[in-house]
Amino acid sequence: MGDRLTQLQEAVDQLGDQFISAFYYNEKHHDLEKLGPNDKIQDLKGDQSTIAIRPVPVEPFPADVFSAGQLELARDLIIKEQQIEYLISTLPGLDNSERDQDQLIKDLEEELKVAEAQRLEAIKEKDEVLLKLDQVLRGIRRN
């Protein structure tokens, strides 16, 4: 489960990075077009001391290139979101009730007890075999 959670965290981080990249792309490569009659396009080449935050200089792309870039960024965001949904759906416990999870834990505890008993039996057998081997080796030395 830890591996799934790590994958999920990485995918969410990547989605955040993709959002930032998409915003930056739109901010940097849009065309300098007025959206309303009262809009003004700022001349940022003048006095920069009056601007608290320096905006990213705009390097407009042709409309078809800009739209293609936006489409690609949107597809990447959708694919990443689908990957996140898939990872979430594979996490344990989403389709199980609390009772089912408790039963699963009990079953696993029983399996662990059986495996521990087998391990202890194997250690006992190993010790017996080593003791017999030691006796055989001592018998060979005497002869």
C-alpha positions in Angstrom: 0.0 0.0 0.0 2.9 2.4 0.7 4.0 2.1 -2.8 0.6 3.0 -4.1 0.5 6.0 -1.7 3.9 7.1 -3.0 2.7 6.8 -6.6 -0.4 8.8 -5.7 1.6 11.5 -4.0 3.9 11.8 -6.9 1.0 11.9 -9.4 -0.6 14.7 -7.4 2.6 16.6 -7.3 3.0 16.2 -11.0 -0.5 17.4 -11.6 0.3 20.6 -9.6 3.4 21.1 -11.7 1.3 20.7 -14.9 -1.2 23.3 -13.7 1.6 25.7 -13.0 3.1 25.0 -16.4 -0.3 25.5 -18.1 -0.8 28.9 -16.4 2.7 30.0 -17.3 2.2 29.0 -20.9 -1.0 30.9 -21.1 0.5 33.9 -19.4 3.6 34.0 -21.5 2.3 33.2 -25.0 -1.1 34.8 -25.3 -1.8 37.4 -27.8 -1.9 41.1 -26.8 -5.6 41.6 -27.5 -8.1 43.8 -25.8 -11.1 42.0 -24.4 -13.3 45.0 -23.8 -13.5 48.6 -25.1 -12.0 50.1 -22.0 -9.1 47.7 -21.7 -5.5 49.0 -22.1 -2.4 47.1 -22.9 0.3 48.1 -20.4 3.6 49.3 -21.6 6.0 47.5 -19.3 9.1 49.0 -20.9 8.7 52.2 -18.9 9.3 52.7 -15.2 9.4 49.3 -13.5 9.7 50.7 -10.0 5.9 51.3 -9.8 5.1 47.7 -10.5 5.2 45.6 -7.3 5.5 42.3 -9.1 7.2 42.1 -12.4 5.0 40.3 -14.9 6.3 37.7 -17.3 7.2 39.3 -20.6 4.7 38.2 -23.2 6.0 36.4 -26.3 2.8 35.9 -28.4 2.5 32.7 -30.4 0.4 32.5 -33.6 -3.2 31.6 -32.8 -3.0 28.1 -34.2 0.3 27.3 -32.4 -1.1 28.8 -29.1 -4.4 26.8 -29.4 -2.5 23.6 -30.2 -0.3 24.1 -27.1 -3.3 24.7 -24.9 -5.0 21.6 -26.3 -1.9 19.5 -25.6 -1.7 20.9 -22.0 -5.4 20.2 -21.4 -5.0 16.6 -22.6 -2.0 16.1 -20.4 -4.0 17.4 -17.4 -6.9 15.0 -18.2 -4.5 12.0 -18.5 -2.8 12.8 -15.2 -6.2 13.2 -13.5 -7.3 9.8 -14.9 -4.0 8.3 -13.6 -4.8 9.7 -10.1 -8.3 8.4 -10.2 -7.0 4.9 -11.1 -4.5 5.0 -8.3 -7.2 6.0 -5.8 -9.4 3.2 -7.0 -6.7 0.6 -6.4 -6.1 1.6 -2.8 -7.4 -1.0 -0.3 -10.5 -0.3 1.7 -12.5 1.6 -0.8 -14.9 -1.3 -1.6 -14.7 -3.0 1.9 -16.7 -2.2 5.0 -15.1 -1.9 8.4 -16.3 -5.4 9.2 -14.7 -6.9 6.1 -11.4 -5.1 6.9 -11.5 -6.5 10.5 -12.2 -10.0 9.2 -9.3 -9.7 6.7 -7.0 -8.6 9.5 -8.0 -11.6 11.7 -7.4 -13.9 8.7 -4.0 -12.5 8.2 -3.2 -12.8 11.9 -4.2 -16.5 11.7 -2.0 -17.0 8.7 0.9 -15.3 10.5 0.4 -17.6 13.5 0.6 -20.7 11.2 3.7 -19.3 9.4 5.4 -18.6 12.8 4.6 -22.2 14.0 6.1 -23.5 10.7 9.2 -21.3 11.2 9.7 -22.6 14.8 9.3 -26.2 13.6 11.8 -25.6 10.8 14.3 -24.1 13.3 13.8 -27.2 15.6 14.4 -29.6 12.7 17.5 -27.6 11.7 18.9 -27.9 15.2 18.2 -31.6 15.3 19.9 -32.1 11.9 22.9 -30.1 13.1 23.2 -32.1 16.2 23.1 -35.4 14.2 25.7 -34.0 11.8 27.9 -33.0 14.7 27.6 -36.6 16.1 28.4 -38.1 12.7 31.5 -35.8 12.3 32.7 -36.7 15.8 32.3 -40.4 15.1 34.3 -40.0 11.9 37.1 -38.3 13.8 37.4 -41.1 16.3 37.9 -43.7 13.7 
